Amino acid sequence: MKNDIYIVRKLAAPIDWVVEVPGSKSMTNRALLMAALANGSTMLKGVLFSDDSRNFLGSLQSLGFRVEIDEAAKTVTVEGLNGRIPVTEGEIYVGSAGTAARFLTAMLAMAEGTFVVNASKQMKMRPMKPLFEVLENIGAEITCLEEEGHLPVRIRGIGGRLPAHEMCRLSLDISESTQFLSALLLVAPMVKQGVRIEITSERRDGAYIRITRRMMKQFGAEVDFDGANYTVQSKTTYRPGCCQIEPDVSAACYFYAAAALTGGRAVVKHVTRACMQGDLKFLEVLEQMGCTVSDTPDGIEVRGAEGGRLRGITVDMKDFSDQTMTLAALAPFADGIVRIENIGHIRLQESDRIHAIVTELSRLGISCKEEPDAITIHPGTLNPAVVQTYDDHRMAMAFALIGLRVEGIRIADPMCCRKTFEAYFEVLDRLTGK
């Protein structure tokens, strides 16, 4: 990397890679929250260490939790206090982590005390209002310190002020982010009389919500879902113990896509069909585009079609939208149009991802159409260029793949990948022999 520009090395032959990726960001931060709310000591193994998880860990430490960290061993031990926060006032910094912002805001709103939640400039732009409104409706006092509906905020928590014998009933719109629902579910055991959440939006479920529910069950907390309402029963608590974090399937998909792009082979260690992460669905997309997906003792293997030939496809990516950028990077090499639908919510993530994709593919010479909740990408010949990344880790990691087949692709601000996979470009250097 030179002057914050990464020059991708074009490959002369199909790849043959066996890769190990970090732990899942989504699962790491969910497990950290539940460990903090459990009654006793919990060890997490396979923990992701990145900007997002370090901000989460730092926030727990700022709140007085006892946290033991061993980055070399990829372990964290958290001493939980059965739903109680060790301090009654303080300030936390969540950086650009949407999970930390949403989950910890909900936790502090349920606690006793007054707290400030601060964030990066990027996170200050992301929506928080639907979560704030729900928490205010049940008695939390939330004061926006800059722009209304956004971080930073001062929170005065409920602290046991809910009616003692009445289930807490909430209504929530999750059309902008399912993290709002995950946040409320994860902190529900803090409300000993139980929680019932009515979903008022058309969207009522999603891959990350299912991860939340499955992980809560691992920690001893059941969530009932009847198609419209989520219920956590009274006197639910989290069990302490040991939790193994899955490898990050989102990160694995970049290496699987590299196999598709070059007509080569990639195995990602410890990624199996038993993984609960929704991005496994991206493997079905690769199969539809002409790749072969199979199980090996080391992990799932993807083999690309000879010559990296890819078929055009139309796909609804609502449930695994983090791979929108990855598919967009493959699309110019397909034999027909690639259309990605039902992704309007990604405009509200680290960047306006729909606009970023269309802008950067156009910069590379590719014809594409931007719609409110979809993108249509035509195959074409790509030009060398510097790809702008918008401080968005997934733009950097996905669009670097294009350079495996096209000379002269450079990635601006590559280290924005620190958010979830800080060694990504080091791994890419090693694999490409750069």
C-alpha positions in Angstrom: 0.0 0.0 0.0 1.3 3.4 -0.9 -0.2 6.7 0.1 -3.4 4.9 1.2 -3.8 3.3 -2.2 -3.7 -0.5 -2.7 -2.6 -1.7 -6.1 -4.3 -5.1 -6.9 -2.1 -7.7 -8.6 -3.7 -9.1 -11.7 -3.4 -12.9 -11.7 -2.1 -14.9 -14.7 -3.7 -18.2 -13.6 -6.8 -19.4 -11.7 -6.5 -19.3 -8.0 -6.0 -22.3 -5.7 -6.4 -20.9 -2.2 -7.0 -22.3 1.2 -7.9 -19.4 3.5 -8.7 -18.9 7.2 -10.9 -15.8 7.9 -11.6 -14.0 11.3 -14.5 -14.7 13.5 -17.9 -13.3 12.6 -18.4 -9.6 13.6 -22.2 -10.1 14.0 -21.8 -13.1 16.3 -18.9 -11.6 18.3 -20.8 -8.4 19.2 -24.0 -10.4 20.0 -22.0 -12.7 22.2 -20.3 -9.9 24.0 -23.6 -8.3 24.9 -25.1 -11.5 26.2 -21.9 -12.4 28.1 -22.2 -9.0 29.8 -25.8 -9.6 30.8 -25.3 -13.2 31.9 -24.9 -14.1 35.6 -21.3 -15.1 35.9 -18.2 -15.6 33.7 -18.4 -16.4 30.0 -15.5 -17.2 27.7 -15.8 -16.4 24.0 -13.5 -18.3 21.6 -12.7 -17.4 18.0 -13.4 -13.7 18.7 -13.0 -11.2 15.9 -10.7 -8.4 16.7 -11.4 -5.4 14.5 -12.5 -1.7 14.9 -16.1 -2.7 15.5 -15.4 -5.4 18.1 -12.7 -3.3 19.9 -15.2 -0.4 20.2 -17.7 -2.8 21.7 -15.1 -4.2 24.1 -13.9 -0.7 25.0 -17.5 0.3 25.7 -18.0 -2.6 28.1 -14.8 -1.7 29.9 -15.9 2.0 30.1 -19.1 0.7 31.8 -17.1 -1.1 34.4 -17.4 -4.7 33.2 -14.5 -7.0 34.0 -13.1 -8.1 30.6 -10.1 -10.2 30.0 -8.7 -10.1 26.4 -6.2 -12.4 24.7 -6.0 -11.4 21.0 -3.3 -14.0 20.2 -5.6 -16.8 21.4 -8.7 -15.0 20.0 -10.5 -15.2 23.4 -12.4 -12.8 25.6 -13.8 -13.5 29.1 -16.5 -11.3 30.4 -17.9 -11.2 33.9 -21.6 -10.7 33.7 -23.8 -9.2 36.5 -27.2 -10.7 35.6 -28.5 -7.7 33.7 -26.9 -5.0 35.9 -24.5 -2.4 34.7 -21.5 -1.9 37.1 -21.7 1.9 37.0 -24.7 4.3 37.0 -23.1 7.0 34.9 -20.5 7.2 32.1 -19.8 7.7 28.4 -19.1 5.1 25.7 -17.7 5.4 22.2 -19.1 3.0 19.6 -17.1 4.2 16.6 -18.7 3.1 13.3 -20.2 -0.1 14.7 -23.9 -0.3 14.0 -24.2 -3.3 16.3 -22.5 -1.6 19.2 -24.6 1.6 18.6 -27.9 -0.2 18.5 -27.3 -3.0 21.1 -25.6 -0.8 23.7 -28.1 2.0 23.4 -30.9 -0.5 24.1 -28.9 -1.9 27.1 -28.3 1.5 28.7 -31.9 2.5 28.2 -33.0 -0.6 30.2 -30.4 0.1 32.9 -30.3 2.3 36.0 -28.3 5.5 35.5 -27.4 8.3 33.0 -25.0 7.6 30.1 -23.7 9.3 26.9 -23.3 7.3 23.7 -20.9 8.9 21.2 -19.9 7.7 17.8 -17.9 8.3 14.6 -19.0 10.8 12.0 -20.1 7.9 9.8 -22.3 6.3 12.6 -23.8 9.7 13.4 -25.3 9.7 10.0 -27.0 6.3 10.3 -30.6 6.0 11.5 -31.4 5.5 15.2 -34.8 7.2 15.5 -37.1 4.0 15.4 -35.1 2.5 18.3 -35.1 5.8 20.3 -38.9 6.1 19.9 -39.5 2.6 21.2 -37.2 3.1 24.2 -38.8 6.5 25.0 -42.2 5.0 24.8 -41.4 2.7 27.7 -39.9 5.5 29.9 -36.2 6.0 28.9 -35.2 9.6 28.5 -33.1 10.1 25.4 -31.6 13.5 24.5 -30.0 14.0 21.1 -26.8 16.0 21.6 -26.4 17.0 17.9 -29.0 16.0 15.2 -32.4 14.8 16.2 -32.8 11.0 15.7 -29.1 10.4 15.6 -26.1 9.8 17.8 -24.6 11.1 20.1 -27.2 10.9 22.8 -27.6 11.2 26.6 -29.7 8.4 28.0 -31.4 8.2 31.4 -32.3 4.5 31.7 -35.5 2.9 32.9 -33.7 1.1 35.7 -36.6 -1.1 36.9 -39.2 1.6 36.6 -41.5 -0.6 34.5 -44.7 -2.0 36.1 -43.6 -5.0 38.1 -46.3 -7.5 37.1 -47.0 -6.5 33.5 -45.3 -7.8 30.4 -43.5 -5.0 28.5 -45.2 -4.4 25.2 -43.4 -2.6 22.3 -44.1 -1.8 18.7 -41.3 -1.5 16.2 -40.7 -0.7 12.5 -37.7 -2.6 11.2 -37.8 -1.5 7.5 -34.6 0.7 8.0 -32.6 -1.9 10.0 -33.2 -5.2 11.6 -30.5 -4.3 14.2 -33.2 -2.3 16.1 -35.1 -5.6 16.7 -32.0 -7.6 17.5 -31.1 -4.9 20.1 -34.5 -5.1 21.8 -34.5 -8.9 21.8 -30.9 -9.1 23.2 -31.7 -6.8 26.1 -35.1 -8.4 26.8 -33.8 -10.5 29.7 -33.1 -7.2 31.6 -36.9 -6.9 31.8 -37.8 -9.6 34.3 -41.5 -9.3 33.6 -41.0 -10.3 29.9 -41.1 -8.5 26.6 -43.5 -8.7 23.6 -42.5 -6.8 20.4 -45.1 -6.2 17.7 -43.6 -5.6 14.3 -45.4 -2.9 12.4 -43.4 -2.9 9.2 -44.0 -5.2 6.1 -40.6 -6.7 6.9 -40.9 -8.9 10.0 -38.0 -11.3 9.9 -34.5 -11.6 8.5 -31.2 -13.5 8.5 -29.6 -11.4 11.3 -32.7 -11.7 13.4 -32.5 -15.5 13.1 -28.9 -15.3 14.2 -29.9 -13.3 17.2 -32.6 -15.8 18.2 -30.4 -18.8 17.7 -27.6 -17.3 19.8 -30.0 -16.2 22.5 -31.1 -19.9 22.7 -27.5 -21.0 23.0 -27.2 -18.6 26.0 -30.5 -20.1 27.5 -33.0 -17.4 26.4 -35.9 -18.5 24.2 -37.6 -16.1 21.7 -41.1 -17.1 20.4 -42.1 -15.7 17.0 -45.7 -16.1 15.7 -45.1 -14.3 12.4 -45.9 -10.9 13.7 -44.8 -10.7 17.3 -41.7 -11.7 19.2 -42.0 -12.7 22.8 -39.4 -13.3 25.5 -41.0 -14.7 28.6 -40.7 -13.3 32.2 -37.7 -14.3 34.4 -35.6 -15.1 31.3 -31.9 -15.0 32.0 -28.7 -15.7 30.1 -26.5 -18.6 31.2 -22.7 -18.0 31.5 -20.4 -20.6 30.0 -18.3 -20.9 26.8 -19.3 -19.8 23.3 -17.4 -20.6 20.1 -17.7 -17.8 17.5 -18.2 -19.0 13.9 -15.8 -17.8 11.1 -17.1 -14.8 9.3 -19.0 -16.1 6.3 -19.3 -12.5 4.9 -15.5 -12.4 4.7 -15.3 -15.9 3.3 -17.5 -14.9 0.4 -14.7 -12.6 -1.0 -12.5 -15.6 -1.5 -15.3 -17.7 -2.9 -16.0 -14.9 -5.3 -12.3 -14.9 -6.3 -12.6 -18.5 -7.3 -15.7 -17.7 -9.4 -13.9 -14.8 -11.0 -10.7 -16.7 -12.0 -12.1 -20.1 -12.7 -10.1 -21.4 -9.7 -10.7 -23.1 -6.4 -11.1 -21.6 -2.9 -11.6 -23.4 0.5 -12.3 -21.4 3.6 -11.4 -23.2 6.7 -14.2 -24.1 9.2 -17.0 -22.6 7.1 -19.7 -25.3 6.9 -23.3 -25.5 6.0 -24.1 -25.6 9.7 -23.0 -22.0 10.1 -26.0 -19.9 11.0 -25.0 -16.8 9.0 -27.3 -15.7 6.2 -24.5 -14.9 3.8 -24.2 -18.7 3.1 -27.0 -17.9 0.6 -24.4 -16.3 -1.6 -23.0 -19.8 -2.4 -26.4 -20.5 -4.1 -25.9 -17.4 -6.2 -22.4 -18.6 -7.2 -23.9 -22.0 -8.2 -26.5 -20.3 -10.3 -23.8 -18.4 -12.0 -21.9 -21.6 -12.9 -19.7 -22.4 -10.0 -19.5 -25.8 -8.1 -19.9 -25.8 -4.3 -18.9 -28.8 -2.3 -18.0 -29.8 1.3 -14.5 -30.8 2.3 -13.0 -31.8 5.6 -11.4 -28.3 5.9 -14.5 -26.3 4.9 -16.7 -25.4 2.0 -15.0 -25.3 -1.4 -16.0 -23.3 -4.4 -14.7 -24.0 -7.9 -15.3 -21.5 -10.6 -16.3 -22.4 -14.2 -13.4 -22.8 -16.6 -12.1 -19.4 -17.7 -14.1 -17.6 -15.0 -17.2 -17.8 -17.1 -20.2 -16.5 -15.2 -23.9 -16.5 -16.1 -26.1 -13.4 -15.7 -28.7 -13.6 -12.9 -31.5 -11.7 -11.2 -31.5 -12.2 -7.5 -33.4 -10.9 -4.4 -30.6 -10.1 -1.9 -32.7 -8.7 0.9 -31.6 -11.4 3.3 -27.9 -11.4 2.5 -27.4 -7.8 1.3 -23.8 -7.6 2.6 -22.8 -9.5 -0.5 -24.4 -7.0 -2.9 -21.0 -5.4 -3.4 -19.4 -8.8 -4.0 -21.9 -9.7 -6.7 -21.5 -6.3 -8.2 -17.8 -6.9 -8.6 -18.5 -10.2 -10.4 -21.3 -8.8 -12.6 -19.2 -7.1 -15.4 -17.7 -10.5 -16.2 -21.0 -12.3 -16.6 -22.4 -13.3 -20.0 -25.6 -11.3 -19.4 -27.2 -8.7 -17.2 -27.0 -9.0 -13.4 -29.9 -7.5 -11.5 -29.9 -7.2 -7.7 -33.2 -6.5 -6.2 -34.8 -5.6 -2.8 -31.8 -3.9 -1.4 -33.1 -0.4 -0.6 -32.0 -0.6 3.0 -28.3 -0.7 2.1 -28.5 3.0 1.3 -28.5 3.6 5.1 -25.5 1.5 5.9 -21.8 2.5 6.1 -22.3 4.3 2.8 -25.2 4.7 0.3 -24.1 1.4 -1.1 -26.4 1.4 -4.1 -25.1 4.8 -5.2 -21.5 3.8 -4.4 -21.6 0.7 -6.5 -23.1 2.4 -9.5 -20.7 5.3 -9.3 -17.6 3.1 -9.1 -18.7 0.7 -11.8 -19.4 3.6 -14.0 -15.9 5.0 -13.2 -14.6 1.6 -14.4 -16.5 1.9 -17.7 -19.5 -0.4 -16.9 -23.1 0.5 -17.8 -25.4 0.1 -14.9 -28.8 1.5 -13.7 -29.5 2.8 -10.2 -33.0 2.4 -8.8 -34.4 3.1 -5.3 -34.0 -0.5 -4.2 -32.2 -2.3 -7.1 -29.2 -2.2 -9.4 -29.0 -3.5 -13.0 -25.4 -4.1 -14.2 -24.4 -4.9 -17.8 -21.4 -6.9 -18.7 -18.5 -5.0 -20.3 -14.8 -4.2 -20.6 -13.4 -2.6 -17.5 -10.9 0.3 -17.5 -8.0 0.8 -15.0 -9.0 3.3 -12.3 -8.8 4.2 -8.6 -11.9 2.8 -6.9 -13.2 5.1 -4.2 -14.4 3.3 -1.1 -16.5 5.8 0.9 -15.1 4.7 4.2 -17.0 1.4 3.6 -15.1 -1.8 4.3 -17.2 -3.9 2.0 -16.7 -1.6 -1.0 -12.9 -1.9 -0.5 -12.8 -5.7 -0.1 -15.3 -6.5 -2.8 -14.0 -4.2 -5.5 -10.4 -5.3 -5.0 -11.5 -8.6 -6.6 -12.0 -6.9 -9.9 -8.2 -6.3 -10.0 -7.5 -10.1 -10.0 -8.6 -10.0 -13.7 -8.1 -6.4 -14.7 -4.8 -4.6 -14.8 -4.5 -1.2 -13.1 -7.2 -1.5 -10.4 -6.3 0.5 -7.3 -8.3 0.8 -4.1 -8.4 4.1 -2.3 -8.3 4.1 1.6 -7.9 0.3 1.8 -7.6 0.3 5.5 -11.3 1.1 6.0 -11.4 -2.7 6.1 -10.2 -2.5 9.7 -13.9 -2.3 10.6 -14.3 -6.1 10.2 -11.2 -7.6 8.7 -8.1 -5.6 9.4 -5.7 -8.0 7.7 -7.7 -8.5 4.5 -5.1 -6.8 2.2 -2.2 -8.6 3.9 -4.0 -11.9 3.2 -4.6 -10.9 -0.4 -0.9 -10.0 -0.8 0.1 -13.4 0.5 -2.4 -15.3 -1.7 -1.5 -13.4 -4.9 2.2 -13.6 -4.2 2.5 -9.8 -4.3 
